[in-house]
Every structure is written in C-alpha cells, then in structure tokens.
C-alpha cells in the first residue's frame, strides 16, 4: 500500500516522499486507518517495523487539517528514553516543516538552562509534546502544563516504560489529560502488565499485532560458548585487526558490565565508549555523535540502545550477555544488516545462559552455529545441541558426585582456532 492511498494532505505525502518513503509497512497499513477513524488502538510490533510513523503520520495529518486556534497542546507522546524522545521530535520537525505543526521535547538530563527552555516552551504552547514520563511529571507538578485539552495521547514503547518503573508516573500523567482523548498504545511485546494498562486507559480499542519478524537473512549469526572470565579476552581477539568494521555495538545486561568492557577495551587501545543512564544528557549525546561520526567505532551499552535509537550501517553486534527474551535478541541484532545490507551478530554464552539461548533458538526456529573458542583463552565449555525440552533437560554440568538435576554441560579442550 502506498502512502498516497491514505488520503493524507498533499503536503504530508510530499514530505514522506522527500524522505524517500513510498510504501507503507504492515504495521502502518493496519494502524493508520484505525487512527484516522478516531478509534483507540493497542498495537504490538517489534522495533524497526515502522511503529513511529504508524502513529505519527495520521496524527500530523489530523492536526494539520484542523489547526490549533487556541494555542492548546493537541497531542502528547510519551516515550521511555531521552534518545527516543529526541528522535521522534526530530521527525516531527522534519515533516512538520511542510505542515506548520510544532512540537516540544521534554526529557531528563541537561542543566538549568535546558529546564528553563522547556518551561518556556510549555507555557507558550505547541501542537505536540514529546516527553519522557519523569521529566514531564516534574513540569506538571509545577502547575504550568495544561493537558486537559489534548486530543491524542500516545504511549510509545509501553512495555519498556513499565520495565523501567514508570508505571506510577504514567498513571499520574494520564489523570491530568482530557478523558475524551484518542489513546494510542504501541508496544514491542504484550505482557500482562501492558494488557492491564490497556484495559484501564483505552476505550473499545482496536487490536493490531504484527508477528515478530525473524532476523534478516543477510545477518550472519554465530555464538561462542565461554566462561565469564573469557569474554573480554575473546572480544579483544575478535576485534583486533578488523579495520573493515567501522561501527560495532556491544550489548551488556548491566551498567557495571558496560564500564568493565569499556575499560578492558581501552587498555587494548580500541576506540570505544559506553552509554548508560549514568551519563548526563550532554555526555550521552556526545557519545552518540562520536559514534555516528566514527570518532569511536565501538559503542557499549545496555538495551537502551537496542530500541529507539536510529544508528545506521552497523557492521557487527556482539551480545556480551544473552538477553532474557527472544524479542530483545531480535531487537539487538536488528541494529545490523539493515536495508538489505550484510551484518554479523555474535553472542557469548555461559553455562547460566544456555537455557535462555535455547529459547531464542526455538523462537528463531533455527540452531545458531557455535564456533570454538581460541585455544590460548584456555579450556571452554561445550554446548550440547540437544532438542529443546525445557529447563531441566537443556544442559549438563560435569559434577564430582551425585546426579540430582543432572545437566548436559561438559568441559572440553577447545579446537584450534
């Protein structure tokens, strides 16, 4: 389906075309007509499928067709991270230029000057507010943000916001909005807490669910079975001499590991930086800019950079830890191999992570090839590729005695690299 088939304003179609897009993605095909018809929606689709445009384009079209006469905010978009709020605001700026639609970004970090600018923007008004929950609620509590007239409320990456502990903030914000609003809830996954939230805030919603996509065929996926203390040594070995890899992302499950990985790679003279919530906004933006401009070629972070940050031309993704959910694995390695390009994804698996990785293989309906650990790193575990039968049968560990909870995990001497 073409974007011109949605009966958008000619200026909006022109803006979309100018950005190089003509065909709608599946989530856009299903969601846009629902938003246009004024219904609430609960939509589930993974990152990278075009969810943002699925709500942004019809909202911009509606606002442009009915201009703001009273200087009231028309739409509120709530996102989990500063980076995603910035990205959406930039997209509104790019398209809104053709339509005369304005937006205000509001996210944490920054200094007093940033706060003051946000306050001025709120008091002067704009068509759309794009905000993270904590920062928006802080402004609301000071009494100068009026959301009682908004027509549209969007919760983007709703599952991630609840995972990050924003449930109370979101509920407080929603209470301050117009009850007659149209509410759009978009999420990559649909756990029970999201369904409860949807039941609470949506009115007779339409449901759209796009099945999770398998990773692009152009992405080569491999794994190494390692001990925890072998990970940084293996990463250093894999990256040494790889000058053709201009952009590499390493995903870790914790902020502590991010710092450890960065420190270890810096000692090896790699151009690397970490990104986490420990950095203030200017520092995070500086790191991302350095990565995009290839002043550094290795970016280490948690799943905050798997969703909502558009970094193109990633050559290699390394999973330092196996993600807990298969969807997160797809999000992570989906940073590479985009636009039909090639990419490489490497996952490091320890004994404690075998069960999680087998679940990922089951979701992907394929077995990921396991490569031998270089001999100089010492003895490595062996991954037994037995059929998936649940946690109790997924692996064994060589044990000194007894057979309780016996696991298929045996040590071996690695083959030569």
C-alpha positions in Angstrom: 0.0 0.0 0.0 1.3 3.5 -0.9 1.3 6.4 1.5 -0.7 8.4 -1.1 -3.6 6.0 -0.7 -4.2 7.1 2.9 -5.9 10.4 1.9 -3.2 12.4 3.6 -2.7 16.1 2.9 -0.7 16.6 -0.3 2.0 18.4 1.8 2.4 15.4 4.0 2.7 13.0 1.1 5.3 15.3 -0.4 7.2 15.3 2.9 7.2 11.5 3.1 8.3 11.2 -0.5 11.0 13.7 0.1 12.3 11.5 2.9 12.5 8.6 0.5 9.4 6.6 1.5 6.6 5.5 -0.7 5.3 2.1 0.6 3.7 1.5 4.0 4.9 -1.3 6.2 2.5 -3.9 7.6 2.0 -2.1 10.9 1.4 1.2 9.1 -1.1 -0.4 6.7 -3.2 -1.7 9.6 -2.7 1.0 12.2 -3.0 4.2 10.2 -6.7 3.7 9.1 -7.6 3.0 12.7 -6.0 6.2 13.9 -7.7 8.1 11.1 -11.1 6.8 12.1 -10.7 8.0 15.6 -10.6 4.7 17.4 -8.3 3.8 20.3 -5.6 1.3 19.4 -3.4 -1.2 21.0 -0.6 -2.2 18.6 2.1 -4.8 19.0 5.1 -4.8 16.7 8.8 -5.1 17.1 11.2 -2.2 16.8 12.2 -1.4 13.2 8.8 -2.2 11.7 7.8 1.5 11.4 5.7 1.9 14.5 6.6 5.5 15.0 5.3 6.5 11.5 2.2 4.4 12.1 1.0 6.9 14.8 3.0 10.0 13.8 1.8 10.4 10.2 -2.0 10.2 10.9 -1.6 12.5 13.9 0.3 15.1 11.9 -2.3 14.9 9.2 -5.2 15.3 11.7 -3.6 18.3 13.4 -2.7 20.0 10.1 -6.2 19.6 8.8 -7.6 21.1 12.0 -5.1 23.9 13.0 -4.7 24.9 16.6 -6.8 28.1 17.2 -6.4 28.4 20.9 -2.7 27.6 21.3 -3.6 24.4 23.1 -1.4 21.3 23.0 -3.1 18.8 20.7 -1.1 15.6 21.2 1.1 14.1 23.9 3.6 11.4 23.0 5.2 9.6 26.0 8.4 7.6 25.4 10.7 5.7 27.7 14.1 7.3 26.9 15.6 10.7 26.1 17.1 9.3 22.9 13.7 8.1 21.6 12.0 11.4 22.5 14.7 13.3 20.7 14.3 11.1 17.6 10.6 11.5 17.4 10.8 15.2 17.9 13.4 15.4 15.1 11.0 13.5 12.8 8.2 15.9 13.7 10.4 18.9 12.9 11.3 17.4 9.5 7.8 16.6 8.5 6.1 19.5 10.4 8.1 22.0 8.4 5.8 21.1 5.4 2.7 21.3 7.6 3.2 24.1 10.1 3.0 21.7 13.0 5.2 22.4 16.1 6.5 20.2 18.9 8.2 20.4 22.3 10.7 17.8 23.5 10.9 17.3 27.3 13.4 14.8 28.7 15.7 14.5 31.7 19.3 15.4 31.9 20.8 18.7 30.9 21.2 21.8 33.1 19.1 24.6 34.4 19.1 26.3 31.0 17.5 23.2 29.4 14.8 23.1 32.1 14.1 26.9 31.6 13.8 26.4 27.8 11.3 23.5 28.4 9.3 25.6 30.8 9.1 28.5 28.3 8.0 26.1 25.6 5.3 24.6 27.8 3.9 28.0 28.7 3.9 29.3 25.1 2.4 26.1 23.8 2.9 23.7 20.9 0.9 21.3 18.9 2.7 18.2 20.2 4.7 17.4 23.3 7.2 14.5 23.2 8.3 13.6 26.6 9.8 11.1 29.0 7.5 10.3 32.0 9.7 11.6 34.8 10.6 14.9 33.3 7.0 15.6 32.1 5.6 14.9 35.5 8.1 17.2 37.1 6.8 20.1 34.9 3.2 19.1 35.5 3.6 19.3 39.3 4.7 22.9 39.0 1.4 23.9 37.5 2.1 25.4 34.2 1.5 22.4 31.9 -2.1 22.1 30.7 -3.0 18.7 29.2 -6.8 19.0 29.7 -7.4 19.9 26.1 -5.3 17.3 24.3 -7.0 15.3 21.6 -4.4 12.5 21.3 -2.3 10.5 23.8 0.4 8.1 22.5 2.3 5.7 24.7 5.3 4.5 22.6 7.4 1.5 23.7 4.9 1.0 26.5 6.5 -2.3 27.6 9.8 -0.7 28.0 8.4 2.2 30.1 6.8 -0.3 32.6 10.0 -2.3 32.7 11.9 0.9 33.6 9.5 1.5 36.6 7.4 4.4 35.1 4.0 2.9 35.9 3.1 5.4 38.6 4.4 8.3 36.6 2.3 7.3 33.6 -0.8 6.9 35.6 -0.3 10.3 37.2 0.2 11.9 33.7 -2.9 10.2 32.3 -5.0 11.5 35.1 -4.1 15.1 34.0 -5.3 14.6 30.4 -8.6 15.0 28.7 -10.7 11.9 29.2 -12.3 12.3 25.8 -8.9 11.9 24.1 -8.0 9.3 21.5 -5.4 6.9 23.0 -2.8 5.0 21.0 -0.7 2.4 22.8 2.2 0.9 20.9 4.5 -1.8 22.3 7.1 -4.3 21.1 5.7 -7.0 23.4 2.4 -7.6 25.1 3.0 -8.9 28.6 0.2 -9.0 31.3 1.0 -5.6 32.7 0.6 -3.9 29.3 -2.8 -5.6 28.9 -3.9 -4.4 32.3 -2.8 -0.8 31.4 -4.7 -1.0 28.1 -7.9 -2.1 29.8 -7.6 0.8 32.2 -6.9 3.7 29.7 -8.3 2.6 26.3 -11.9 2.8 25.2 -13.1 -0.1 22.9 -9.7 -0.3 21.3 -8.9 -1.9 18.0 -6.1 -4.5 18.2 -3.2 -4.8 15.8 -0.5 -7.4 16.2 2.3 -8.0 13.8 4.2 -11.2 14.4 7.8 -10.8 15.5 10.0 -10.9 12.4 12.9 -13.2 12.1 16.3 -11.5 11.7 17.2 -10.6 8.2 18.8 -13.4 6.2 21.7 -11.0 5.5 22.7 -11.2 9.2 25.2 -13.9 9.9 24.6 -15.2 13.4 27.2 -17.2 15.4 27.9 -17.9 19.1 30.7 -18.8 21.4 30.3 -20.9 24.5 32.6 -19.4 27.1 33.3 -18.9 30.8 32.5 -15.5 32.1 36.2 -14.6 32.6 36.9 -15.4 28.9 34.5 -12.8 27.4 36.6 -9.7 27.3 39.6 -11.6 26.0 37.6 -13.2 23.3 36.1 -9.8 22.3 39.5 -8.3 22.1 40.7 -11.1 19.9 37.7 -10.9 17.6 38.1 -7.1 17.1 41.9 -7.0 16.7 42.8 -6.1 13.1 39.2 -5.7 12.0 39.6 -2.4 10.3 36.7 -3.0 8.0 34.3 -2.9 10.9 33.6 0.9 11.2 30.7 0.6 13.6 30.3 -2.1 16.3 27.8 -2.3 19.1 28.4 -4.5 22.2 25.3 -5.1 24.3 25.5 -5.8 28.0 22.8 -6.7 30.6 24.1 -4.3 33.2 25.7 -0.8 33.6 28.5 -2.3 35.6 29.5 -4.6 32.8 29.4 -1.7 30.4 32.1 0.1 32.3 34.2 -3.1 32.7 34.0 -3.8 29.0 34.9 -0.2 28.1 37.9 -0.2 30.5 39.2 -3.5 29.2 39.0 -2.5 25.5 40.5 0.9 26.2 43.5 -0.8 27.7 43.9 -2.6 24.3 43.8 0.8 22.6 40.4 0.4 20.9 38.3 3.5 20.1 35.4 2.7 22.5 32.9 4.4 24.7 30.0 3.4 26.9 26.5 4.8 27.1 24.2 4.4 30.1 21.9 6.3 32.4 24.9 7.2 34.5 25.8 9.8 31.9 24.1 13.1 31.7 22.2 14.2 28.6 25.1 16.1 27.0 27.5 13.3 27.6 25.2 10.7 26.0 24.6 12.9 23.0 28.3 13.5 22.7 29.0 9.7 22.7 26.3 9.0 20.1 27.6 11.8 17.9 31.2 10.5 18.2 29.9 7.0 17.2 27.9 8.3 14.2 30.9 10.4 13.0 33.2 7.3 13.5 35.5 9.1 16.0 34.9 5.9 18.0 33.9 2.7 16.3 32.8 0.6 19.3 29.7 1.5 21.4 29.0 -0.4 24.6 25.6 -0.2 26.2 22.5 -1.9 27.7 19.3 -2.5 25.8 18.5 1.2 25.9 20.4 1.4 22.6 18.5 -1.5 21.1 15.3 0.4 20.9 14.5 3.9 19.7 18.0 5.0 18.5 18.5 5.1 14.8 22.1 4.3 14.1 22.7 3.2 10.6 25.4 1.0 9.0 26.3 -1.2 12.0 28.8 -3.8 10.9 28.8 -6.0 14.0 26.7 -6.6 17.0 28.1 -8.6 20.0 25.9 -9.8 22.8 28.1 -9.8 25.8 25.2 -11.4 27.7 22.4 -13.5 26.3 19.2 -11.4 26.5 16.4 -12.7 28.7 13.8 -12.6 26.0 13.9 -13.7 22.3 12.4 -10.4 21.3 15.3 -8.5 22.8 17.7 -10.7 20.9 15.9 -9.8 17.6 16.0 -6.1 18.6 19.7 -6.2 19.4 20.9 -7.9 16.3 18.4 -6.0 14.2 20.8 -3.0 14.6 22.9 -4.6 11.8 22.0 -5.9 8.4 19.5 -3.1 7.7 18.2 -2.1 4.3 19.3 -5.4 2.8 22.9 -4.9 3.9 25.0 -7.5 5.4 25.8 -7.8 9.1 27.3 -10.1 11.7 25.9 -10.9 15.2 28.0 -12.7 17.8 26.6 -14.0 21.1 28.7 -15.1 24.1 27.0 -17.9 26.1 27.9 -19.0 29.6 26.6 -22.1 31.4 24.0 -20.0 33.2 22.7 -18.6 29.9 22.2 -21.8 27.9 18.6 -22.2 28.7 17.9 -18.6 27.6 19.8 -19.1 24.4 17.9 -22.3 23.6 14.6 -20.4 24.0 15.9 -17.9 21.5 16.8 -20.6 19.0 13.4 -22.1 19.4 11.8 -18.6 18.7 14.0 -18.3 15.6 13.3 -21.9 14.6 17.0 -22.5 13.9 20.2 -23.5 15.6 22.9 -20.8 15.8 26.3 -22.1 14.8 28.7 -22.4 17.7 32.3 -21.6 17.0 35.3 -22.9 19.0 37.0 -20.6 21.5 40.6 -19.9 20.6 42.9 -22.2 22.5 45.0 -19.5 24.1 42.0 -18.4 26.2 42.0 -21.8 28.0 39.5 -24.6 28.4 36.0 -23.7 27.4 32.6 -25.3 28.0 30.8 -27.4 25.3 27.3 -26.6 24.2 25.2 -29.7 23.7 22.7 -29.2 20.8 20.0 -31.4 22.2 16.4 -30.8 21.3 14.6 -28.1 23.4 12.7 -29.8 26.1 12.6 -27.2 28.9 15.0 -26.1 31.5 15.5 -29.3 33.2 16.9 -31.0 30.1 18.7 -28.2 28.4 22.3 -28.8 29.6 24.5 -30.9 31.8 27.4 -29.9 34.0 30.3 -32.2 34.8 30.0 -32.9 38.5 32.1 -34.5 41.2 29.2 -36.6 42.6 25.5 -37.2 42.6 23.1 -36.9 39.7 20.5 -34.5 41.1 19.4 -32.0 38.4 22.0 -33.5 36.1 22.7 -31.1 33.2 24.2 -31.6 29.8 27.2 -29.3 30.3 30.6 -30.9 29.9 34.0 -29.3 29.6 36.3 -30.0 26.7 39.6 -28.8 25.3 38.7 -26.3 22.5 39.7 -27.0 19.0 42.3 -24.8 17.5 41.0 -21.5 16.1 
